[in-house]
């Protein structure tokens, strides 16, 4: 399940418990839906929505409390307990901070209250993404040396793929492919932190013996942020990197793992409009 789908399920869960069941939101259940720790989920929520999960909960509680006060004669003490506050005093403080008026004043004729609507997470994103935990991955393939941040890489790397197709390396890797689903990987790896040069690999996931002239890499079990890029190559993957560099990495919610960044190309027609490729960013999933 993609993260946008998980977030929408969590938002729906919150609304169900605040409005219909009038029960406390259970963080254990939210972690179960999200499939990760509470702190990791809150990082993703904040990155995706622009506010913290605690703020969202508070804003929705205060919005609903405003509706309750203007549409019923419920006592303030009962309302404070309904929305999880320990006392009418703490509830009144939060209410006034959000609405600009006290709970008592909100019942006066003409009182204007603030509304923070229920969020709707778009399920169709240009770049849908998910957190993926992968076991150890053995890869076999070919490599070239490129210059980091060189504008010519946008042509040099596709040229390397063409070379591998012409010399038979591509067919050899496809024949060895044991991935599920099948596809080939492109890896970027630097030898040193400050080095100008880095290696770019075209590889396949396999347990087969390494052919002569090929190289082998072993990636340990890791967690990745995986981004879908839809469209023909190399345009879709290049636009995906541009998106990550201009938007996602700027608001980067995770620590970068000590592994190479990966491109994955599915087993299909790479020139089709619906062709799937992916960008994998190694991350450290904090508890």
VEXGU-656697 format. One record per residue: residue number from 1; residue in one letter; y negated, z negated, x negated of N, C-alpha, C, CB in turn. Coordinates in steps of 0.1 Angstrom, whole numbers, plus 5000, padded with zeros to 4 digits. Each point is the difference from the previous one (the first is absolute). Glycine has a CB too. Example, Ala and Ser with C-alpha at 12.3 -4.5 7.8 and 13.67 -1.06 7.14 Angstrom:
! VEXGU-656697
PT  pos  code   n_Y   n_Z   n_X  ca_Y  ca_Z  ca_X   c_Y   c_Z   c_X  cb_Y  cb_Z  cb_X
PT    1     A  5057  4922  4868  4988  5000  5009  4988  5000  4991  5012  4988  5019
PT    2     S  4977  5019  4985  4989  5000  4991  4989  4992  5008  5006  5022  4988
! end
This chain:
! VEXGU-656697
PT  pos  code   n_Y   n_Z   n_X  ca_Y  ca_Z  ca_X   c_Y   c_Z   c_X  cb_Y  cb_Z  cb_X
PT    1     X  5012  5000  4992  4988  5000  5008  4988  5000  4991  5012  4988  5019
PT    2     X  4978  5021  4984  4988  5001  4992  4991  4987  5003  5001  5026  5001
PT    3     X  4990  4972  4990  4991  4988  5001  4991  5001  5012  5001  4997  4975
PT    4     X  4994  5015  5028  4992  5000  5012  5007  4997  5013  4986  5017  4989
PT    5     X  5027  4986  5011  5008  4997  5012  5003  4985  5000  5011  5022  5000
PT    6     X  4992  4972  4989  5002  4986  4999  4987  4992  5004  5017  5003  4982
PT    7     X  4972  5001  5014  4987  4993  5003  4998  5001  5015  4991  5005  4977
PT    8     X  5011  5007  5029  4998  5001  5015  5010  4990  5007  4992  5024  4997
PT    9     X  5020  4975  4999  5010  4991  5006  4995  4986  4999  5019  5015  4995
PT   10     X  4975  4981  4993  4995  4986  4998  4988  4998  5009  5009  5000  4976
PT   11     X  4982  5010  5025  4989  4998  5009  5004  4999  5014  4986  5013  4984
PT   12     X  5024  4994  5021  5005  4999  5013  5006  4986  5002  5004  5025  5001
PT   13     X  5003  4970  4989  5006  4987  5001  4990  4989  5002  5019  5008  4985
PT   14     X  4970  4993  5007  4989  4991  5001  4994  5000  5014  4995  5004  4976
PT   15     X  5003  5008  5030  4994  5000  5013  5009  4995  5011  4988  5020  4993
PT   16     X  5025  4982  5005  5010  4995  5010  4999  4985  5000  5015  5019  4996
PT   17     X  4984  4974  4992  5000  4986  4999  4987  4994  5004  5017  5002  4982
PT   18     X  4972  5004  5015  4987  4995  5003  4997  5001  5015  4992  5005  4977
PT   19     X  5011  5007  5029  4996  5002  5014  5011  4997  5010  4986  5018  4991
PT   20     X  5026  4986  5007  5010  4998  5010  5008  4987  4999  5002  5025  5001
PT   21     X  5003  4973  4987  5009  4988  4998  4991  4988  4997  5018  5014  4992
PT   22     X  4970  4988  5003  4991  4989  4997  5007  4990  4990  4988  5002  5022
PT   23     X  5018  5004  4968  5008  4992  4990  4993  5002  4986  5022  5002  5014
PT   24     X  4981  4989  4977  4996  5001  4987  5006  5012  4993  4996  4975  4999
PT   25     X  4996  5033  4993  5005  5011  4993  5009  4995  4988  4980  5014  5006
PT   26     X  5032  4990  4993  5010  4995  4991  5000  5009  4987  5014  4991  5019
PT   27     X  4981  5004  4970  5000  5008  4987  5013  5004  4995  4979  4988  4995
PT   28     X  5032  5004  5008  5013  5003  4996  5005  5013  5007  5005  4976  4996
PT   29     X  4991  5025  5017  5003  5013  5007  4993  5012  4995  5005  4986  5021
PT   30     X  4982  5011  4975  4992  5011  4995  5006  5005  4986  4979  4990  5012
PT   31     X  5025  5000  4980  5007  5004  4988  5012  5008  5002  4991  4980  4989
PT   32     X  5017  5016  5022  5012  5008  5003  4997  5014  5004  5011  4979  5007
PT   33     X  4979  5023  5001  4996  5013  5004  4995  5008  4988  4994  4992  5023
PT   34     X  4998  5002  4969  4994  5007  4988  5010  5003  4989  4979  4989  5005
PT   35     X  5032  5002  4995  5010  5002  4989  4996  4995  4987  5009  5019  5013
PT   36     X  4981  4972  4986  4995  4995  4987  4995  4986  5002  4995  5024  4992
PT   37     X  5000  4970  4997  4995  4987  5000  4986  5000  5007  5012  4995  4979
PT   38     X  4984  4993  5026  4987  4999  5007  4988  5004  4992  5011  4982  5012
PT   39     X  4989  5014  4975  4989  5004  4992  4999  5015  4997  5001  4977  4989
PT   40     X  5011  5029  5009  5000  5014  4998  4996  5008  5013  5018  4997  4983
PT   41     X  4986  4998  5028  4996  5006  5013  4985  4999  5002  5022  4995  5010
PT   42     X  4972  4994  4987  4986  4998  5002  4992  5009  4990  5004  4976  5007
PT   43     X  5001  5027  4981  4993  5009  4992  5000  5014  5006  5007  4987  4980
PT   44     X  5004  5017  5025  5001  5014  5006  4991  5000  5013  5024  5003  4991
PT   45     X  4976  4987  5017  4992  5000  5012  4986  5001  4997  5017  4986  5011
PT   46     X  4978  5006  4979  4986  5000  4996  4996  5014  4995  5001  4976  4994
PT   47     X  5008  5030  4997  4997  5013  4994  4999  5011  5011  5012  4993  4979
PT   48     X  4997  5006  5031  5001  5011  5010  4989  4999  5011  5025  5000  4996
PT   49     X  4972  4987  5008  4990  4999  5011  4986  4996  4996  5019  4993  5013
PT   50     X  4979  5002  4974  4987  4996  4996  4996  4986  5003  4994  5023  5003
PT   51     X  5015  4970  5004  4997  4985  5002  5014  4993  4998  4981  5004  5016
PT   52     X  5018  4983  4981  5012  4992  4998  5007  4998  5013  4989  4989  4980
PT   53     X  5024  5008  5019  5008  4997  5012  4995  4987  5007  5020  5011  4990
PT   54     X  4975  4979  5002  4995  4988  5006  4987  5003  5008  5010  4986  4981
PT   55     X  4982  5023  5014  4988  5003  5007  5003  5008  5013  4988  5001  4978
PT   56     X  5022  5008  5021  5003  5007  5012  5005  4991  5011  5006  5020  4986
PT   57     X  5003  4970  5010  5005  4990  5010  4988  4992  5006  5022  4999  4987
PT   58     X  4969  4997  5005  4989  4992  5005  4991  5008  5009  5001  4986  4979
PT   59     X  4996  5026  5017  4992  5009  5008  5006  5003  5014  4991  5010  4979
PT   60     X  5022  4992  5021  5007  5003  5013  5000  4987  5008  5014  5018  4989
PT   61     X  4989  4971  5005  5000  4987  5008  4986  4997  5006  5018  4991  4985
PT   62     X  4972  5011  5008  4986  4998  5005  4996  5010  5011  4994  4990  4978
PT   63     X  5011  5022  5020  4997  5010  5011  5007  4996  5013  4998  5018  4982
PT   64     X  5015  4979  5017  5007  4996  5012  4995  4987  5006  5020  5011  4990
PT   65     X  4976  4979  5001  4995  4988  5005  4987  5002  5008  5010  4988  4980
PT   66     X  4982  5022  5015  4988  5004  5008  5003  5005  5014  4989  5005  4978
PT   67     X  5021  5004  5022  5005  5005  5013  5004  4988  5009  5007  5022  4990
PT   68     X  5000  4969  5005  5005  4988  5008  4989  4992  5005  5021  5000  4986
PT   69     X  4969  4997  5006  4989  4992  5004  4992  5006  5011  4999  4990  4977
PT   70     X  4999  5023  5022  4992  5007  5010  5007  5003  5013  4987  5009  4981
PT   71     X  5026  4991  5019  5008  5004  5011  5008  4989  5007  5001  5022  4990
PT   72     X  4998  4965  5004  5008  4989  5006  4992  4987  4998  5022  5012  4996
PT   73     X  4983  4978  5010  4994  4986  4998  5008  4992  4991  4990  5001  5022
PT   74     X  5018  5005  4969  5008  4993  4990  4992  4990  4992  5016  5019  4999
PT   75     X  4989  4969  4998  4993  4991  4992  5000  5004  4985  5006  4982  5016
PT   76     X  4983  5014  4977  4999  5004  4986  5011  4994  4992  4975  5002  5003
PT   77     X  5029  4986  5000  5010  4993  4992  5013  5007  5002  4989  4978  5003
PT   78     X  5014  5027  5009  5013  5008  5002  4999  5013  4993  5003  4989  5022
PT   79     X  4986  5017  4978  4998  5013  4993  5002  4999  4985  4984  5007  5019
PT   80     X  5011  4982  4976  5001  4998  4985  5014  4999  4996  4978  4989  5000
PT   81     X  5030  5004  5008  5015  4999  4997  5007  5013  5002  4999  4975  5006
PT   82     X  4997  5032  5004  5007  5013  5003  4999  5009  4988  4994  4998  5024
PT   83     X  4994  5002  4969  4999  5009  4989  5002  4994  4987  4984  5012  5014
PT   84     X  5023  4976  4986  5005  4995  4987  4990  4991  4992  5014  5020  5000
PT   85     X  4976  4975  5007  4990  4992  4993  5004  4985  5002  4982  5017  5003
PT   86     X  5015  4975  4986  5005  4986  5001  4991  4992  5009  5008  5002  4977
PT   87     X  4980  5002  5025  4990  4992  5008  4990  5009  5007  5003  4980  4985
PT   88     X  4991  5015  5026  4989  5008  5006  4988  5002  4990  5007  4991  5023
PT   89     X  4991  5000  4968  4989  5001  4990  5002  5012  4991  4997  4976  5001
PT   90     X  5015  5026  4993  5003  5011  4991  5000  5013  5008  5013  4985  4985
PT   91     X  4991  5015  5028  5000  5012  5008  4986  5004  5003  5022  4994  5010
PT   92     X  4969  4996  4994  4986  5003  5003  4993  5006  4988  5000  4981  5017
PT   93     X  5003  5013  4971  4993  5005  4988  5004  5015  4997  5000  4977  4991
PT   94     X  5013  5026  5011  5004  5014  4997  4995  5009  5011  5021  4992  4989
PT   95     X  4978  5004  5023  4995  5008  5011  4986  5003  4998  5016  4990  5016
PT   96     X  4976  5000  4981  4985  5002  4998  4998  5009  4988  4995  4978  5010
PT   97     X  5013  5021  4980  4998  5008  4988  5003  5015  5003  5006  4981  4986
PT   98     X  5003  5022  5023  5004  5013  5004  4990  5006  5010  5024  4994  4995
PT   99     X  4974  4999  5016  4992  5005  5011  4985  4997  4999  5020  4997  5014
PT  100     X  4976  4993  4978  4986  4997  4999  4995  4990  5011  4996  5022  4990
PT  101     X  5013  4974  5019  4997  4990  5011  5012  4991  5000  4986  5016  5013
PT  102     X  5012  4972  4993  5011  4990  5001  5009  5004  5012  4985  4982  4990
PT  103     X  5027  5012  5011  5008  5003  5012  4993  4997  5013  5020  4995  4986
PT  104     X  4973  4994  5014  4993  4996  5013  4989  5010  5003  5005  4976  4995
PT  105     X  4988  5029  4995  4989  5009  5002  5005  5014  5005  4987  4988  4983
PT  106     X  5026  5015  5013  5006  5013  5003  5002  5002  5015  5010  5000  4978
PT  107     X  4990  4989  5029  5002  5000  5015  4988  5002  5008  5020  4986  4996
PT  108     X  4968  5014  4997  4988  5002  5007  4998  5014  5004  4990  4981  4987
PT  109     X  5003  5021  5023  4997  5014  5005  4992  5008  4989  5000  4992  5024
PT  110     X  5005  5020  4974  4993  5009  4990  5004  4997  4986  4982  5000  5015
PT  111     X  5028  4991  4982  5004  4998  4987  5007  5012  4994  5002  4975  5005
PT  112     X  4995  5029  4983  5006  5012  4994  5010  4995  4989  4980  5014  5005
PT  113     X  5032  4991  4996  5011  4996  4991  5004  5012  4991  5007  4981  5016
PT  114     X  4997  5016  4972  5005  5010  4991  5014  5003  5004  4985  4992  4981
PT  115     X  5019  5021  5017  5014  5005  5002  5005  5006  4987  4995  5003  5025
PT  116     X  5017  4993  4971  5007  5006  4989  5013  5006  5006  4990  4984  4982
PT  117     X  5011  5029  5021  5011  5005  5007  5013  5000  4992  4985  5015  5012
PT  118     X  5026  4986  4995  5013  5002  4993  5001  5012  4992  5011  4988  5019
PT  119     X  4994  5010  4969  5001  5011  4990  5011  5010  5005  4992  4985  4981
PT  120     X  5005  5028  5016  5010  5011  5001  5001  5007  4987  4995  5003  5025
PT  121     X  5017  4995  4969  5003  5006  4987  5005  5015  5003  5005  4977  4989
PT  122     X  4988  5032  5005  5004  5014  5001  5014  5002  4994  4976  5008  5000
PT  123     X  5033  4997  5008  5014  5002  4996  5001  5014  4992  5009  4986  5019
PT  124     X  4982  5023  4983  5000  5012  4993  4989  5000  4990  5010  5013  5020
PT  125     X  4993  4985  4967  4990  5000  4990  5002  5012  4991  5000  4975  5000
PT  126     X  4989  5029  4993  5002  5011  4991  5010  4996  4989  4976  5008  5005
PT  127     X  5023  4980  4991  5009  4995  4989  5007  4987  5005  4986  5011  4982
PT  128     X  5025  4991  5025  5008  4988  5004  5006  4994  4988  5005  5010  5023
PT  129     X  4997  4977  4977  5005  4994  4988  5009  4988  5004  4980  5007  4986
PT  130     X  5028  4988  5005  5009  4989  5002  5003  4993  4987  5010  5012  5020
PT  131     X  4995  4975  4981  5004  4993  4989  5016  5002  4999  4981  4983  5002
PT  132     X  5023  5022  4986  5015  5003  4999  5005  4992  4988  4997  5023  5010
PT  133     X  5014  4970  4993  5007  4992  4989  5012  5009  4996  4992  4977  5009
PT  134     X  5008  5026  4978  5011  5009  4995  5009  4993  4990  4985  5020  5004
PT  135     X  5028  4983  4996  5009  4995  4990  4997  5007  4987  5018  4994  5017
PT  136     X  4990  5002  4973  4999  5007  4987  5002  5015  5002  5008  4980  4988
PT  137     X  4985  5028  5005  5000  5015  5001  5002  5007  4987  4985  4998  5021
PT  138     X  5026  5009  4977  5002  5008  4988  4996  5014  5002  5019  4985  4993
PT  139     X  4973  5021  4998  4995  5013  5001  5003  5009  4988  4982  4991  5015
PT  140     X  5020  5021  4987  5003  5010  4989  4991  5012  5003  5024  4992  4997
PT  141     X  4970  5013  4992  4991  5012  5002  4994  5005  4987  4995  4992  5022
PT  142     X  4993  5014  4979  4993  5007  4989  4986  4994  5000  5013  5021  5002
PT  143     X  4980  4980  4986  4986  4995  4999  4991  5009  4992  5010  4977  5002
PT  144     X  4977  5021  5000  4990  5006  4991  4989  4990  4997  5005  5023  5010
PT  145     X  4987  4979  4980  4989  4992  4997  4987  5006  5006  5011  4992  4978
PT  146     X  4982  4999  5028  4987  5004  5006  4989  4991  4996  5012  5009  5020
PT  147     X  4975  4995  4981  4989  4991  4997  4995  4993  5012  4993  5016  4982
PT  148     X  5006  4971  5017  4996  4992  5012  4986  5004  5005  5014  4981  4991
PT  149     X  4984  5020  5022  4988  5003  5006  4994  5014  4996  4995  4976  5001
PT  150     X  5014  5033  4995  4997  5014  4997  4999  5008  5012  5010  4998  4977
PT  151     X  4979  5009  5026  4999  5008  5012  5010  5012  5000  4976  4993  5002
PT  152     X  5029  5010  4986  5010  5011  5000  5014  4996  5004  4986  5009  4981
PT  153     X  5016  4978  5021  5013  4996  5005  5003  5005  5014  4998  4980  4986
PT  154     X  4992  5024  5022  5003  5005  5013  5006  5014  5000  4981  4987  5008
PT  155     X  5018  5019  4980  5008  5013  4998  5011  4998  4991  4979  5013  5004
PT  156     X  5020  4978  4986  5011  4999  4990  5012  4994  5006  4983  4996  4983
PT  157     X  5016  4994  5026  5012  4994  5006  5007  5010  5009  4989  4978  4999
PT  158     X  5004  5029  5010  5007  5010  5008  5007  5011  4991  4984  4996  5019
PT  159     X  5009  5007  4970  5006  5010  4990  5013  4995  4994  4977  5008  4995
PT  160     X  5023  4979  5003  5013  4994  4994  5011  5001  5010  4986  4984  4987
PT  161     X  5011  5014  5026  5010  5001  5011  5005  5015  5000  4989  4981  5014
PT  162     X  5002  5028  4985  5004  5014  5000  5009  5003  4988  4978  5006  5011
PT  163     X  5019  4989  4977  5008  5002  4988  5014  4995  5002  4980  4998  4986
PT  164     X  5021  4990  5020  5013  4994  5003  5008  5008  5010  4991  4977  4995
PT  165     X  5002  5030  5014  5007  5008  5010  5006  5013  4992  4985  4992  5019
PT  166     X  5006  5013  4972  5004  5013  4993  5012  4997  4990  4977  5009  5003
PT  167     X  5023  4980  4990  5010  4998  4990  5013  4993  5005  4981  4998  4984
PT  168     X  5020  5000  5029  5012  4994  5005  5000  4985  5001  5011  5020  4991
PT  169     X  4979  4973  5003  5000  4985  5001  4999  4995  5014  4990  5000  4978
PT  170     X  5003  5007  5030  4998  4996  5014  5013  5000  5008  4977  5010  4999
PT  171     X  5030  5001  4999  5014  5002  5007  5009  4989  4995  4997  5025  5002
PT  172     X  5003  4972  4985  5009  4989  4994  4997  4987  5007  5001  5012  4978
PT  173     X  4986  4984  5023  4996  4988  5006  5004  4999  5015  4981  4998  4984
PT  174     X  5017  5013  5023  5004  5000  5014  5015  4998  5002  4981  5016  5005
PT  175     X  5027  4990  4986  5014  4999  5001  5004  4985  4997  5003  5024  4993
PT  176     X  4990  4969  4999  5003  4986  4997  4995  4990  5010  5000  5007  4976
PT  177     X  4991  4997  5032  4992  4991  5009  5010  4992  5009  4981  5016  5000
PT  178     X  5018  4971  4999  5008  4991  5008  4991  4991  5009  5018  5000  4983
PT  179     X  4969  5003  5018  4991  4992  5007  5002  5001  5015  4984  5004  4983
PT  180     X  5011  4986  5025  5002  5000  5014  4986  4995  5006  5026  4996  4999
PT  181     X  4966  5014  5006  5002  5014  5001  4999  5007  4987  4992  4999  5024
PT  182     X  5013  5014  4975  4999  5007  4988  4986  5005  4997  5023  5007  5004
PT  183     X  4974  4994  4983  4987  5005  4996  4998  4997  4985  4991  4995  5023
PT  184     X  4998  5011  4971  4998  4999  4986  4987  4991  4998  5011  5022  4996
PT  185     X  4989  4972  4993  4989  4990  4996  4991  5006  4989  5014  4981  5007
PT  186     X  4973  5016  4994  4991  5002  4989  4994  4987  4996  4994  5023  5008
PT  187     X  5007  4973  4979  4996  4987  4995  4989  5002  4990  5023  4991  5004
PT  188     X  4968  5000  4996  4989  4999  4990  5003  4987  4992  4983  5013  5014
PT  189     X  5017  4988  4973  5003  4988  4992  4992  5001  4986  5023  4998  5011
PT  190     X  4970  4991  4986  4992  4999  4988  5008  4991  4990  4978  5003  5012
PT  191     X  5021  5001  4975  5007  4992  4990  4992  4987  4997  5010  5021  4990
PT  192     X  4977  4981  5010  4991  4988  4997  4989  5000  5010  5005  5001  4976
PT  193     X  4989  4987  5027  4990  4998  5010  4988  5009  4997  5008  4976  5003
PT  194     X  4987  5025  4985  4988  5008  4997  5003  5014  4995  4989  4978  4995
PT  195     X  5023  5026  5006  5003  5014  4994  4995  5011  5009  5021  4990  4990
PT  196     X  4974  5020  5004  4995  5012  5007  5012  5008  5006  4979  5000  4985
PT  197     X  5032  5001  5007  5011  5008  5004  5010  4992  5009  4997  5013  4979
PT  198     X  5009  4993  5030  5011  4994  5008  5010  5011  5003  4984  4983  5010
PT  199     X  5028  5012  4994  5011  5009  5003  5001  5002  5015  5012  4992  4980
PT  200     X  4991  5021  5024  5002  5003  5014  5015  5005  5001  4975  5006  5005
PT  201     X  5033  4988  5003  5014  5003  5002  5003  5006  5013  5005  4981  4985
PT  202     X  5004  5029  5015  5006  5004  5013  5015  4996  4999  4984  5020  5002
PT  203     X  5020  4972  5008  5013  4993  4999  5007  4999  5014  4991  4987  4981
PT  204     X  5022  5010  5018  5008  4999  5012  5007  4986  4999  5003  5025  5003
PT  205     X  4999  4969  5009  5008  4987  5000  5015  5004  5000  4981  4988  5013
PT  206     X  5026  5007  4976  5014  5004  4999  5007  4990  4991  4994  5024  5003
PT  207     X  5019  4976  4998  5009  4992  4991  5008  5010  4991  5002  4981  5017
PT  208     X  4995  5032  4984  5007  5010  4992  4996  4999  4985  5001  5015  5020
PT  209     X  5008  4990  4972  4997  5000  4985  4987  5008  4997  5025  4997  4996
PT  210     X  4968  4998  4995  4987  5007  4996  5003  5013  4992  4988  4978  4999
PT  211     X  5008  5034  5006  5003  5012  4993  4992  5001  4987  5005  5011  5022
PT  212     X  5000  4998  4969  4993  5002  4987  4986  5005  5003  5022  5004  4988
PT  213     X  4968  4991  5005  4986  5004  5002  4993  4993  5011  5007  5021  4991
PT  214     X  4999  4970  5016  4994  4992  5011  4998  4986  4995  5011  5014  5018
PT  215     X  4981  4978  4989  4997  4986  4997  5004  4991  5012  4981  5007  4984
PT  216     X  5021  4981  5013  5004  4990  5010  4990  4989  5001  5025  5006  4996
PT  217     X  4973  4989  5016  4992  4988  5002  5007  4991  5010  4978  5013  4995
PT  218     X  5019  4974  5003  5006  4990  5009  4989  4991  5005  5022  5000  4988
PT  219     X  4975  5001  5025  4989  4992  5006  5007  4987  5007  4985  5021  5004
PT  220     X  5010  4967  4992  5006  4988  5006  4997  4999  5015  4998  4989  4978
PT  221     X  5009  5003  5029  4997  4997  5014  4986  4996  5002  5024  4993  5004
PT  222     X  4968  5014  5005  4986  4998  5001  4995  5002  5014  4998  5008  4977
PT  223     X  4989  4988  5025  4994  5002  5013  4989  5011  4998  5005  4976  5007
PT  224     X  4994  5033  5003  4991  5011  4999  4991  5001  5013  5016  5012  4984
PT  225     X  4972  4993  5014  4992  5004  5011  5002  5015  5001  4982  4981  4998
PT  226     X  5024  5024  5013  5004  5014  5001  4991  5008  5010  5024  4994  4994
PT  227     X  4969  5016  5002  4991  5008  5008  5006  5014  5003  4980  4987  4990
PT  228     X  5020  5017  5023  5005  5013  5004  4989  5010  4998  5016  4990  5016
PT  229     X  4987  5021  4978  4991  5012  4999  5006  5012  5008  4990  4991  4977
PT  230     X  5004  5014  5033  5005  5010  5008  4993  5014  4997  5007  4983  5018
PT  231     X  5001  5027  4978  4994  5013  4997  5006  5006  4988  4979  4993  5011
PT  232     X  5017  5020  4986  5006  5007  4989  4996  4995  4987  5000  5020  5014
PT  233     X  5008  4982  4976  4997  4996  4986  4993  5011  4993  5020  4984  5000
PT  234     X  4972  5013  4990  4996  4986  4996  4988  4994  5007  5009  5007  4978
PT  235     X  4986  5000  5032  4987  4996  5006  5002  4986  5007  4994  5023  5004
PT  236     X  5017  4975  5003  5001  4987  5007  5001  4988  4991  5012  5012  5018
PT  237     X  4996  4989  4971  5001  4989  4991  4987  4998  4992  5025  5005  4998
PT  238     X  4968  5005  4999  4987  4999  4993  4990  4993  5009  5005  5020  4986
PT  239     X  4994  4984  5027  4991  4993  5009  5004  4986  5002  4996  5022  5012
PT  240     X  5017  4975  4988  5005  4986  5001  4995  4992  4988  5020  5008  5012
PT  241     X  4980  4997  4976  4995  4992  4989  4985  4998  5001  5018  5010  4986
PT  242     X  4975  5000  5019  4986  4999  5002  4996  4989  5010  4998  5025  4994
PT  243     X  5010  4975  5017  4998  4989  5009  5002  4986  4994  5007  5016  5018
PT  244     X  5004  4983  4974  5003  4987  4994  4989  4996  4991  5024  5004  5002
PT  245     X  4971  5005  4990  4990  4997  4990  4987  4997  5006  5011  5014  4984
PT  246     X  4985  4992  5027  4987  4998  5006  4999  4989  5010  4997  5024  4997
PT  247     X  5015  4973  5010  4999  4990  5011  5010  4989  4998  4993  5018  5014
PT  248     X  5020  4985  4985  5010  4989  5000  4999  4991  4988  5015  5015  5013
PT  249     X  4984  4991  4975  5000  4992  4988  4987  4992  4998  5015  5017  4989
PT  250     X  4974  4988  5017  4987  4993  5000  5001  4987  5007  4988  5022  4999
PT  251     X  5020  4978  5012  5002  4987  5007  5014  4995  4998  4984  5008  5018
PT  252     X  5021  4994  4970  5014  4997  4997  5004  4986  5003  4998  5017  4982
PT  253     X  5012  4981  5027  5003  4987  5005  5011  4993  4992  4993  5007  5022
PT  254     X  5013  5000  4968  5012  4995  4993  4998  5001  4985  5014  5007  5019
PT  255     X  4993  4985  4974  5001  5002  4985  5009  5011  4997  4995  4975  4996
PT  256     X  5001  5033  4994  5008  5012  4996  5012  4995  4992  4979  5015  5000
PT  257     X  5033  4990  5003  5012  4997  4992  5000  5008  4987  5012  4995  5022
PT  258     X  4996  4999  4969  5001  5006  4986  5011  5011  5000  4993  4978  4990
PT  259     X  5005  5032  5019  5009  5012  5000  4992  5012  5002  5018  4986  5010
PT  260     X  4987  5026  4988  4993  5012  5001  4997  5003  5015  5010  5009  4979
PT  261     X  4979  4998  5024  4997  5005  5013  5009  5013  5002  4976  4990  5000
PT  262     X  5028  5012  5013  5010  5010  5002  4996  5009  5011  5018  4984  4993
PT  263     X  4985  5029  5006  4999  5009  5011  5015  5004  5004  4978  5010  4991
PT  264     X  5024  4991  5022  5013  5004  5005  4999  5012  5009  5008  4976  4999
PT  265     X  5001  5034  4998  4999  5013  5007  5013  5001  5008  4985  5011  4983
PT  266     X  5014  4991  5030  5012  5000  5008  5008  5013  4999  4989  4985  5016
PT  267     X  5023  5015  4988  5009  5012  5000  4997  5009  5012  5018  4987  4987
PT  268     X  4973  5022  5011  4996  5009  5011  4991  5012  4994  5001  4980  5016
PT  269     X  4993  5027  4993  4991  5011  4996  4986  4994  4996  5012  5016  5016
PT  270     X  4985  4984  4971  4988  4994  4995  4987  5007  5004  5013  4992  4981
PT  271     X  4988  5020  5025  4989  5007  5005  4997  4999  5015  5004  5016  4981
PT  272     X  5005  4976  5026  4999  4999  5014  4988  4990  5003  5025  5004  5003
PT  273     X  4969  4998  5009  4988  4992  5004  5005  4985  5002  4989  5020  5010
PT  274     X  5023  4978  4994  5005  4987  5003  5009  4994  4989  4999  5005  5024
PT  275     X  5000  5001  4964  5008  4995  4988  4996  4986  4997  5002  5024  4991
PT  276     X  5007  4967  5005  4998  4986  4997  5001  4998  4985  5008  4993  5023
PT  277     X  4981  5002  4971  5001  4994  4987  4994  4986  5001  4998  5023  4988
PT  278     X  5004  4969  5001  4995  4986  5001  4995  4996  4986  5017  4995  5018
PT  279     X  4974  4995  4983  4994  4994  4988  5005  4985  5000  4980  5016  4999
PT  280     X  5027  4980  4990  5004  4986  5000  4992  4992  4989  5024  5008  5007
PT  281     X  4970  4981  4998  4992  4992  4991  5008  4987  4998  4978  5010  5007
PT  282     X  5026  4986  4980  5007  4987  4999  4991  4989  5002  5015  5011  4984
PT  283     X  4989  4979  5024  4992  4988  5002  5008  4987  4998  4987  5014  5017
PT  284     X  5005  4976  4981  5006  4986  4999  4998  4993  5013  4996  4999  4975
PT  285     X  5015  4999  5032  5000  4993  5013  5000  4985  4998  5013  5019  5011
PT  286     X  4975  4975  4991  4998  4986  4998  5005  4992  5012  4980  5005  4986
PT  287     X  5026  4984  5011  5006  4991  5010  4989  4992  5006  5022  4999  4989
! end
